[in-house]
Amino acid sequence: MQYRTLGRSGLKVSVLTLGTMTFGGTGPFAKVGSTDLAGAKRQIDLCLDAGVNLIDTADIYSTGLSEEIVGEALQGKREDVLVATKARFPMSKNPNDAGSSRHHLIRACEASLKRLRTDYIDLYQLHQRDGVTPLEETMEALDYLVRAGKVRYVGISNFSAWHLMKAMGIVERHHLARPISQQIHYTLQAREAEYELIPASLDQGLGIMVWSPLAGGLLSGKHRRGQATPEGTRQLAEWTEPPIRDTDALYDIVEALVAVAEARGVSAAQVALAWLLTRPAVSTVVVGARTDAQLVDNLKSADLALTSEEIATLEAISRPPLLYPYWHQAQTASDRLSEEDLSLIRPHLAT
C-alpha cells in the first residue's frame, strides 16, 4: 500500500480508503448495500491487512447506522485507523437538524462522536454546499470544532470551484482552520472535475478524495454494450448517481477498460481505480463494496501500475472537450499557462 499526504497537511493516508455507504442499508441506502456489523468487521479487517488506514463515513448514511457500525467495529482498533465523516444533510424533520449552520454542525459533530464511540474525528467534512447559511458562520463552526479538540482536520465535499475558493478566502482572511481536502466524484466516465476542481486543488494544496470511483459500478466491466443489466447492481436498483449523459461514450470507455484489463489479467474495476491514482492532486480513492470479493478485488488496484501507453489510451477515449474559456486559453495563451492550467489543457495541446 502506498501513502500520500492529504493536501497541505502532514497527514498520511493510504491511496485507497474504505467507504461505508453500504454499512447498515436502511432507507434509500438499501439500494446501495446492507452490510451488517459482522460484514463490516470482515471488510475493515481486510482493509487493515492490506494497509488501508482511512475509513470514510457520513451521518446521513442509513441515518447514523453506518457510523454506529463503524464505531462498534473499530473497538480496540481506533488508534490504528483514521476516521472521516461528514455532515450537512437532514437528520430529522427538525428544521435546524440540517445544513451547515453553527447550531447544526456542532450538534451533528457531537452526535457523530457518540455513534462512532470516539473522542475525536480525524477528518470532518462538509458533505455539500449550504446556500442559506453564511459561509463565514460555517467555517467558524469548523474552526471551533478543531480548537475544541473534537476534530483534527476539516475538508469539503461536492462544492463548486467558486464555493471552494470563497471558503478558502474566508479561512485565510480570518485565520481559521484550513480545509485540507475535498471529496469529489471523478471517474473515467465523469471528468467534469478537471475543468475547475482539480486545478483549484492544485492551486490551493487540497488533497482529492474520490467518491464512487467506479461510477456506481458502471466501470466495473459488468455493464457491457448490448447486454442486460446484471442482477444486484446499483443501476438495476435505479440508483441515479452518476447520471449517464452519453451511453455510447460510456460503453466505449468500458470496452477500453476491459481491453486493458484482459491484456493485464486483472479486472476492469482495478484498471479504472488505478487510472484515478495517476491523476493530479488525487490523494486517495474511496472504495466500498457489497461483497467481500468485490472489496478484495478493489484493494488489488493499489498495486497495479498502468503503463504510459495504457494511461494514454484511457485518457484519449474519455477526454472531456475544452469548454470556454479553456479552448481560448489553449489557442491564445499556451505560452504562459501554469501547471494548474495544464492539468486540463495539456492533452489538447499535444493533439
N, C-alpha and C positions, 0 to 999 in steps of 0.2 A: 504494500500500500504506500502510495506517495502522500505527502502532506504539503500544503501550501498555506501561506499566511492569508488570513481573511482580511482583505483590503489593507488599509493603512493602520494596521494594528500589529501586535506581537502574537496574536492568537493563531496557532497552527491547527488546521483542520484537514481531515482526510479528504481526498479528492472525490470520494463517494460519501454521501450522508444517507442515513436511514430515514425515509419518510414514513409517517404513521397515519396517513389519512384512512388507511384500511382498518386501523385498530378500532374495535367497537362495532362499527357497522350498523348504526341506528339512524332512523330518519332518512333523509336523502342520501346520506353517505353509505347506506346499504348497497347502493348501486356500484360503489367503488370496491367494497370488500367488507368482510366481517370477521377479522382476525380477533380471536378471544385472547385471554391472558396467557394461556398455555402456548398458543401460537406466537404471541408477541415475545414471550421469553425465548422461544426457539429462534426467532428471527434476530432478536438482539444478540443472542449468543453467536449466531452465525456471523453477524457483522463484527462483533468484537474479536472473534477469532481471525477474521480477515483483516483486521487493523482499522476498521471504521471507528472514529472517535466522536462523531456528532450525530445526534438524534434530533429530528425536527418534527414538531407537532404544532397544534393550534387549539385555542379554547373552543372554537366552533366545530372542530371535528367530532362528530357524534355528540355535540353539545356537552363537551367536557369529558366524555368517556374515554376518548383516546388519551388525554392527559392522565386520567386516573390509571389506565392500564400501564402507561409508560412509568408512572411513579411507582406502582407496585412491582413491575418487572425489574426496576433498577435498584431495588432494595439490596444493600450490600455491595453495589457496583457504582453508586453515584459518583464517587470521586474519580473514577476511571473514564467517565463519559461527559462530553459537553452536551447540554440540553438547550435547544432553541424552541421557543414557542411564539405565538402571535396573538394579537387582539385587534378588534375593530368591529366585527360583525355582531348582530344582535344575539344576546344570550338568553333573553326572555322578552316578554311583551312590555316590560317597563321601558318607557321612552328614554330613560337615561342609562339603560343597560346596553348601550350600543355606541358606536362612533369612537372618536379619539379625543374626547374631552378629558380634562384633568380628572374629573369625577370618575368617568368610566375607566380610564386606563389604570388608575391606582387601584380601584376595586377589582378590575379584571386581573391585574398582576397578582394581587393578594389571593384571589380565588385560584389562579393557576398554581401558585406556590403550594397551596393546600392540596390540590389534586395531584400535583407532581411529587408531593411529600418531600420537599426540599426547602432549604433556606435561601436559595438564590437561583436565578435563571442566567445561564451563560450568555444567551443572545435573545433579546426581547425585540420583536419586530412588529411594526405597524402593518397589518395584513392588507390594507387597502387605503386609498385616499379618503379622507373625510372632508368634503367640500363645505361643510357647515361650520365646523369648529375652526377658529383662527389657528393657523399653523404654529404661531408663536406659543399658544397655550399647549398644543400637543408636544412640541419639542421641549418646552419647560417641564412638562409632566415626566417625560422620559428622563430628563436630566435629574429630576428629583429622585426617581427610582434608582438611578445609578448611585447618586450620593447617599441614598439610604441603605445601600448595600443589598438591595433586593434584586438588582440587575447588574451584570458586569459589562455588557456591551449592548448597543442598540443597532437595529437595522430597519430597513423599509422594504416593502414588497408591493408590486403592482402599481407603482407610481408612474406617471408620465415623466418625461425628462424635465419639463418646466416645474412640475411639482417637486421633483428631486432637487433641482437647483435652488428653488425657493427655500426648501428645508435646509440645504447646506448653507445658504446665505444667512439664515436666521441663527443657526448654531454658531457660525463664525462670528457674527456680529455681537451675540450675547454671551459668548464663551460657554456654550452648553455642551453636553455630551454629544460627540460627533458620531453619526452613523458610520459603521464600518462595512456595511454590506447592503446589497439589495437582492431580493429573491424575485426572480422573473421567470416567465415562460419563454423558452428558447429551444428550438429544435430545428432539424433539417427541414421540417415541414413549415415551420413558422419562424422566420428570421427577421421579423419586424424590429426586434430589439437592436439590430445593427444600425438602424438609422440614427437613433439618439441615445438609447440607454447604455449601450456598450461604450460609445465614445465618452459619454458623461462619466461612466465608471472609471475609465482610464484617466480622465482628467482629474477626477475628484479622489482617486485612490480608494474606490469602493470594490470590495470583492463581490463577485456574482455567484449566487446560489441559484441553480436552475431547477425549477419545479416541473413535474410531468415531462421529463426529458424524452420519453417515447411517445409523446403526443397522445396520451390516453391509450397507449397500446397500438396506435396506428403504424408505428415504425418498428414493431416487434417482428415483422415478417409474416405474421399470421393473416394479415389483410392483404390479399392479392387481387389484381385486376381480374374480373370475371368470376371470382369465387364468392361463395356465400360467407357472410359474417360468422366467424366461429362462435360457438356457444361460450357463455361465461365471460364475455368481454364487455368493456365499458360502452363501446359503440352499440352493442346489442341492447344494453340496458338504457339506451338513449341518454347517455352522459354527453353533454354538449361542449365539453372543453377538450381540445380546442375546436373552433369551427373549421369546417372543411370548405374552402372557397373555390378550389380548383381540384376536382377529383382526379383528372388525368395527370396533372402535375404531381399530385400525391403518389399515384401509382408508379410514375416514372422514378421518383425518389426511392420508393420501396424496392423496385426492381434493381436499382443501382446498389442499394444496401445488400440485397440478397446475393447479388453477383460478387461483391467484395467478400461477404461472409462465407459463401461457398468456396471461394478460392482460398480462404484462410482456414477453413474448417472450424468456424465459430458461428455464433448466432447473429442474425441481423440486429437484434437488440444490442448486443455487445458492440457492434460496429457503430451504431447510432450514438451510444453513450461515449465511446472512445473519441468520436469526432468532436463532441462537445468539449472534451478535455483538451483539445488542441486550440480552442478559441480564445481570443484575447479577453483578459480580465476574469475568466471563469476560475473560481476557486474550488468549487465543489458542486457535484451533481446529486440531486436528491432522488434516490431510488426507493420505490415501495413496491410491494408485490402481494398478490392474492395468495400465492403459494410459496412454500419454502423452495421448491425447484426453480421458480421464477427468480427468486432473490439470489440463489446460488449462481444462476446464470448471469444475472446483472453484475454481481460482485467481480466476476472474471474480467469485466471490461477495464478495471483498474490496471490490469497487466497487459492490455492489448495496445501495442504501439503501431499505429497506422503508418504506412509509407507515405512519402510526399506525393507519389502518384495516386494512391488511394484517396488521400485528402483532396487533391486537385479534382478528381473525378466527382466526389461527393459535393464539393464546393460549386462546381460548374453546373451540376444538374439542379441545384437548389438555390442558386444565386438570386437574390432579390434585385429588381430593377432599380436604377437610380431615380429617385423622385427629385423634384425641385426642393431646395436649391443645389442638391448634390450633383446632378448632371451638369449644372452650370459651373460648379466648382471644378469638376473634373475637366471641363473643356477650357476654362479660362484661368484657373488658379493652381494648376498642378505643380507649378514651380515653387509654391510656398505652402504646402499642406503639412500639417502636423501629423504625428503618429496616430493621434486620436482620429483625425480626418481620414487617414489612410486605412484605418481598420475597416472602413466601409468601402472606400473608393479604390484602393489599390488593385483589386482584381479586375476592375473595369478599365483601369489604365493599361493593364497588361494586355487587354484584348483590343 
